[in-house]
Amino acid sequence: MQISKGVVVERVVPVTAVAALFLVLIRLLGLLTRPWAYRGLGTASRLLSRVFPPQPVDIHFVNGGVMRVDLLDYYWSRMVLPGVDYEPEVVSFLDKTMSGDFLFIDCGANIGFWSILLAPHVGAGRVVSIEAAPATFSRLNENRRLNGGSFDIFNYAIAAHSGDTVPFFIGTGHAAAHVQLDGPQGGNTVSVETKSVDDLFDDLFPGGSSLPVVIKLDVEGLEIDALKGADRLLSRSDVCVIYECHGADTACSATAHLLADERFDVFAIDGDIRRVASVADALALKTNPRVGYNFAAVRCGSAMSA
């Protein structure tokens, strides 16, 4: 089965009777706001979350995966609405470039969407999920349980070096959580241990592995540190890094870093797969400063760049 076919939502199952009522409400609000691209539904969800406790539902995918989401968390609950797909351009890229057995390292895994999606498709490979925010990690662990332990999970902040402790800002929602290296600390911050991708890989595969590797980075502005901590892994012949370059980052920091690394070809993933030869090329694609844009760096000459 293609990855894109597996991500199709088969059914949505409320966990409680109250959640069933909220599912009807969210879908009704979705129907009313759909002509305006669901504008306002996120605000309504946030307002409801201030009054009501989480309303869990299980989203079942065609590939057999299950993801439990809170209906009042619009970042994920929008997937219960018709016509809403999560980053379909990345799914399409994976369909075109990955086949057979491979390793998937999900850095900044959130509640586990990519791990749940890819676990049935890695063959003899393995899916490894890393999430720093403790509350989000708890939800990731719940989704791992619902999927029969089909992927491994670790509560670390991905960084250039292992064994440090960094303040992690929780914020008002899990999607905005991030490592806070600068500015005042305290308040909504917790301490999280750091781990480099290289060290985690060595811990998991002490004898090494010859399988192709896909690294998904969603680490809220710390992509360069994460890449520095994965340098040994990035020296392999078949490796791909999928990352987000935010529209507000006019320096295109992660893209500039990877373009300067002659081991990699860089591509924009926006439905089509387009080679990016310069920072100017990347910047021209980023027309909205409020959203993130997906890119991929692939080892030159690898099977994935063919």
Disulfide bonds with the S-S distance in Angstrom:
none
